[in-house]
Amino acid sequence: MAFRIVTVPFDNERAVFPDNELNNFLLDKKVNNYRVEFFIHAGRPYWSVFLEYEEIEDRSVEKLTQALDERQKLIFERLKDWRKGKGKELGMPVYIIFSNGQLVELAKRLPQTYEAMKSINGIGDKKVKSFGKEVMDILRTFEGNND
């Protein structure tokens, strides 16, 4: 179990509490417990967040990918890299986009249609609508460029 305290000062210029540092930190974490405190120091407001967390990318990735051949592992890594970038872009944890297990299944099955993609456990209409085209582009790029 790991701990972190993130303190976010109010940005007077933009009139917001910028949350990008906190969101970026949480992209690959599972929060087990947290405590939030508001305080004012020297006339400036702050939020302070105490986080108890675990890294999401744990030993289970190694176990999940054991059954993949080298080509499938490469596809998995490309999908994982895309997911990380998408998580940062959207400010959301990567596991909400696709779980490691779903990425493994995508790498194994190489679905050629959205319906085939939806046959993977946990991938439904919403994920296909939000991310399907980008995932299919990655899979097609790999197929056409098998490096």
ABEGO torsion letter per residue (X at the ends): XBBBBBBBBBBAAAGBBBAAAAAAAAAABBBABBBBBBBBBGGBBBBBBBBBBBBABBAAAAAAAAABBAAAAAAAAAAAAAAAAAAAAAGBBAAAABBAAAAAAAAAAGBABAAAAAABBGBBAAAAAAAAAAAAAAAAAAAAABX
